[in-house]
Amino acid sequence: MTTAQDIIRPDILAMTSYPVPDATGLIKLDAMENPHTLPADLAERLGAHLAGVALNRYPAPRPAELLAKLKRAMHVPAACDVLLGNGSDELISMMSVACSKPGAKVVAPVPGFVMYEMSAKFAHLEFIGVPLKADFTLDADAMIAAIDEHAPALVYLAYPNNPTGTLFDDADMERVIAAAKKSLVVIDEAYQPFAEKSWMPRAADFDNVVVMRTVSKLGLAGIRLGYMAGRPSWIMQFDKVRPPYNINVLTQATADFLLDHLDVLDAQASDLRAQRAKLAREVAALPGVIVFPSAGNFLLVRVPDAAVAFETLLTSRVLIKNVSKMHPLLANCVRLTVGTAEENAQMVAALRKLAPN
Ligand SMILES: *Cc1c(COP(=O)(O)O)cnc(C)c1O
């Protein structure tokens, strides 16, 4: 008799599934979700729009009208094509698969977004993490040295970076892009609504750059929609490994509808940017706490003891992310998602309990 132990790859057997903690009854500030829902009248109109969707049909594999609308709304340069993914997670997976020649490698700063490494490993690509500087800025010299040494297929630069929130210096990014002549540099702008800076206008200016985005952090994490803009020569190749019907009809219809109402989501992002500033001030005022500058809808914070902070907040029914074990540079760091004013007030009140009076 055959068992999974006989069939499954040893590295997969040794893994555990991506952990998603149960947040029932908790104030959920662990996953960079937008805490705001749609206004009731807009949700009702969306419902009516979705009622007209043909659930009996497969989705359009390359929905031309939706792609055109997305390009207009997100200011994608005319010279770029756009590829849609079931979240940017799927785009990362598609790129990894398409580049997985024997011996191919991936270079990215660490600590960084864990899916770069996981996707690389799933596709048998070697992952090389290049440590950030202690203040979480990009170590461009170390990145360039790693690129020279390893000639990676893919280089990821998250702009801003997760979990640090750092918006890397543009001149450093340019140096890395120039050094990565034999690589594709993927600029991941998942947090663009909170950064208000973007490489999208330059997405067609380099022959080795694509710009990746998602609607997840903008308030639509539930619909799973990521997109990537780049020169057609890149997009065309990655499209070949896309599962044919990867964006379901409800997601397509929701995106089509909400792209006409981006002002609502933009206003929510604007509120969260203001909340981020307020939260950063309040947390920084707590004794023994360091808040790092963030261009995302989250703050990386160093506390005296990350495990104690996590548990103390949990006792107050606030769920945050303890990232202290992710990388040595993150020692005693936790990541706080920016929530509503009320949620943030509860989080700050819980953090105050940590402070010795
Ligand atoms: C959250 C996040 C994404 C994931 O996006 P999905 O579209 O939800 O799959 C991608 N990149 C970074 C850096 C992120 O933090």
The ligand as an SDF file (V2000), in Angstrom:
LIG
                    3D

 15 15  0  0  0  0  0  0  0  0999 V2000
    0.2400   41.0690    1.2430 C   0  0  0  0  0  0  0  0  0  0  0  0
    1.3530   41.0540    0.2690 C   0  0  0  0  0  0  0  0  0  0  0  0
    1.1800   40.5030   -1.0080 C   0  0  0  0  0  0  0  0  0  0  0  0
    0.0750   39.4920   -1.2060 C   0  0  0  0  0  0  0  0  0  0  0  0
   -0.8830   39.8490   -1.9470 O   0  0  0  0  0  0  0  0  0  0  0  0
   -2.1340   38.9860   -2.3830 P   0  0  0  0  0  0  0  0  0  0  0  0
   -2.5170   39.7320   -3.5990 O   0  0  0  0  0  0  0  0  0  0  0  0
   -3.1100   39.0850   -1.2750 O   0  0  0  0  0  0  0  0  0  0  0  0
   -1.7230   37.5790   -2.7040 O   0  0  0  0  0  0  0  0  0  0  0  0
    2.2170   40.5990   -1.9210 C   0  0  0  0  0  0  0  0  0  0  0  0
    3.3640   41.2070   -1.5940 N   0  0  0  0  0  0  0  0  0  0  0  0
    3.5700   41.7300   -0.3840 C   0  0  0  0  0  0  0  0  0  0  0  0
    4.8630   42.3820   -0.0720 C   0  0  0  0  0  0  0  0  0  0  0  0
    2.5670   41.6550    0.5800 C   0  0  0  0  0  0  0  0  0  0  0  0
    2.7960   42.1270    1.8150 O   0  0  0  0  0  0  0  0  0  0  0  0
  1  2  1  0
  2  3  1  0
  2 14  2  0
  3  4  1  0
  3 10  2  0
  4  5  1  0
  5  6  1  0
  6  7  2  0
  6  8  1  0
  6  9  1  0
 10 11  1  0
 11 12  2  0
 12 13  1  0
 12 14  1  0
 14 15  1  0
M  END
$$$$
